[in-house]
Amino acid sequence: MPESLFRHALVPVASPEDAESTMRALRPYVEPGGGDVTVINVIEKAGGAPDKASVEQREDYANEMFSSARGELADTDCTLTTEIRYGTDVAETIIETAHEIDASAIVFTPRGGSRWVRLLTGDVGLSLVSESDLPVITLPESDND
């Protein structure tokens, strides 16, 4: 029997709302058998330019995200862990973390925004899909929003 892609899901999140909606979308896939879920927030380093917010502010914000994620999976058999990582390339940092923790897949829900905004800011989701050597699963948003 093949290994479940949801055995150990690495789930990148970008905001508390994103964490909540992503966990809601992930829940039906991990709830039946439990499994491990690692929620990651990558704090993007400016690569020599001044950062827009202090490290403490960004870590506090990441902990808000993690709290939202925990709330959505609180009554499941999943083991949820959290990771704050730092990097100049968000997708690369996510992929490296997935390898370090032996993730079975990288799982996320696509974030909104016009094509123009994604073109200007870069699209981490596209980079994950095109650069990862691990399975990348995009989940549809949950209907319970």
C-alpha positions in Angstrom: 0.0 0.0 0.0 1.5 3.4 -0.9 2.4 5.8 1.8 -0.2 8.5 2.3 0.8 11.9 1.0 -0.7 13.3 4.2 1.5 11.2 6.5 3.5 14.3 7.4 2.2 17.4 5.7 4.3 20.6 5.7 1.9 23.5 5.6 3.2 27.0 4.9 1.0 29.9 6.1 1.1 33.6 5.6 -1.5 35.0 8.0 -3.8 33.9 10.8 -6.7 33.8 8.3 -4.7 31.8 5.9 -3.7 29.4 8.6 -7.4 29.0 9.6 -8.7 28.4 6.1 -5.8 26.1 5.2 -6.3 23.9 8.3 -10.0 23.8 7.6 -9.3 22.6 4.0 -6.7 20.1 5.2 -8.8 18.6 8.0 -10.8 16.1 5.9 -7.6 14.6 4.6 -5.8 14.2 7.9 -8.6 13.6 10.3 -9.4 9.9 9.5 -5.9 8.6 10.3 -4.3 11.4 12.2 -0.7 12.0 11.1 1.7 14.8 11.5 1.2 18.4 10.4 4.0 20.9 10.6 2.8 24.5 10.1 5.6 26.8 8.9 5.9 30.5 8.5 8.9 31.8 6.7 10.0 35.3 7.8 11.5 36.7 4.6 14.8 38.4 5.2 15.5 41.4 3.1 18.9 40.3 1.9 20.8 43.4 3.0 17.9 45.9 2.8 16.3 47.0 6.1 13.5 44.8 7.3 10.0 46.4 7.4 9.2 45.0 10.8 11.2 43.8 13.8 12.0 40.2 14.3 9.9 40.2 17.5 6.8 41.6 15.6 7.2 39.0 12.9 7.5 36.2 15.4 4.5 37.4 17.3 2.5 37.4 14.1 3.7 33.9 13.3 2.5 32.8 16.7 -0.9 34.2 15.9 -0.9 32.1 12.8 0.1 29.0 14.7 -2.7 29.6 17.3 -5.2 29.8 14.5 -3.9 26.5 13.0 -4.0 24.8 16.4 -7.6 25.9 16.9 -8.8 24.3 13.7 -7.2 20.9 14.4 -7.6 20.9 18.2 -10.1 18.0 18.3 -8.3 15.7 15.8 -5.7 13.0 16.3 -3.1 15.0 14.3 0.2 15.9 15.9 0.7 19.6 15.0 4.1 21.2 15.3 5.1 24.7 14.2 8.3 26.1 12.7 9.4 29.7 12.2 12.1 29.8 9.5 14.1 32.7 8.1 15.2 33.1 4.5 15.6 35.3 1.5 13.7 32.9 -0.8 10.5 31.7 0.8 9.9 28.8 -1.6 13.4 27.5 -1.2 13.2 27.8 2.6 9.9 25.8 2.6 11.4 23.0 0.4 14.6 22.8 2.6 12.4 22.5 5.7 10.3 19.8 4.1 13.4 17.7 3.5 14.8 18.4 7.0 11.6 17.2 8.7 11.0 14.3 6.3 7.7 15.7 5.1 5.6 13.5 2.8 4.2 16.6 1.0 3.9 20.3 1.0 0.3 21.3 1.3 -1.4 24.7 0.9 -4.4 26.5 -0.3 -3.8 29.1 -3.1 -3.9 32.7 -1.8 -6.0 35.3 -3.6 -4.7 38.3 -5.5 -4.9 39.3 -9.1 -2.4 38.1 -11.7 -0.9 41.5 -11.8 -0.2 41.5 -8.0 1.3 38.0 -8.2 3.4 39.1 -11.2 4.8 42.0 -9.2 5.3 40.2 -5.9 6.3 36.8 -7.1 4.2 33.7 -6.5 5.5 31.3 -3.9 2.9 28.7 -4.8 4.2 28.6 -8.4 7.8 28.4 -7.2 6.9 25.5 -4.9 5.1 23.6 -7.7 7.9 24.2 -10.2 11.0 23.8 -7.9 10.0 21.1 -5.3 11.2 17.6 -5.7 8.5 16.6 -3.2 4.8 16.3 -3.9 3.0 19.7 -3.6 -0.7 19.5 -3.0 -3.0 22.5 -3.5 -6.2 22.1 -1.7 -9.5 23.9 -2.6 -10.7 26.4 0.0 -13.1 24.9 2.4 -16.8 25.6 1.9 -17.2 26.4 5.6 -15.7 29.9 5.3 
